[in-house]
């Protein structure tokens, strides 16, 4: 990942916006994890015969926190995702300034369609690396860190049960990520060739018509388009497998918590409300785990895009 270190300046120059977005993300995830805890306390109080006023107080607290969480979540996205748009603007400006200063020999050796692919698709991947990838990675880290504290505070034994399937899930996700990177690279090459073919046909449309080459060019386009579609479908299929793999890990953890937690409740070592709150935390952890696989895919695709853009910068 040397290419990411070389172009780290594209992202670090916006550290203030990232910092503000990070503060909003910390508050958002802290609130998200507090709501199940309050819900668990409400269940325990209901079991003990809580009054109607107490139940309404818990409901009001949950609604208020949910409203506050909505505001902080919007704030985090405004600051972090706006950086990705600035990066998009800056990279396109850098590319344009560089291209207009290159010698004619460069354009003789480089297809116009390939340059168009770099200016659009590759820049889009780099933009995603600085926006959604940063947003969801930092959110996942904060959620895991705070969630672990909440879960250990309820029961360290149940926390161990949750993390038992993690090594298997991590290994499977790693295999899938490498496959995704391979298909992404091949899909980008196929798209570049497709763009080149379209550009050549449009630029030489009079030649194509004069020699009656329409059907031949249509066949070439369909074959090249099929190659691009094939790699795109392979990438999508492989990436789609990450969700059920992570879901399987979450399901195994949930089954283990229900079985072990029920025994703790029966023995009087855990309240029903604590068990419900703990199970809620497992549900909250599943989506960030899925997002981590998606983030790894974005990093791989963004690094590949930067390597292609580096040839022009």
Secondary structure, DSSP 4 states (H G I P E B T S, - for coil): -HHHHHTTHHHHTTHHHHHHHHHHHHHHHHHHHHHHHHHHHHHHHHHTT--HHHHHHHHHHHHHHHHHHHHHHHHHHHHHHHHHHHHHHHHHHHHHHHHTTS-HHHHHHS-HHHHHHIIIIIHHHHHHHHTHHHHHHHHHHHHHHHHHHHHHHH-HHHHHHHHTTHHHHHHHHHHHHHHHHHHHHHHHHHHHHHHHHHHHHHHTHHHHHHTT-HHHHHHHHHHHHHHHHHHHHHHHHHHHHHHHHHHHHHHHHHHHHHHHHHHHHHTTSS-HHHHHHHHHHHHHHHHHHHHHHHHHHHHHHHHHHHHHHHTT-
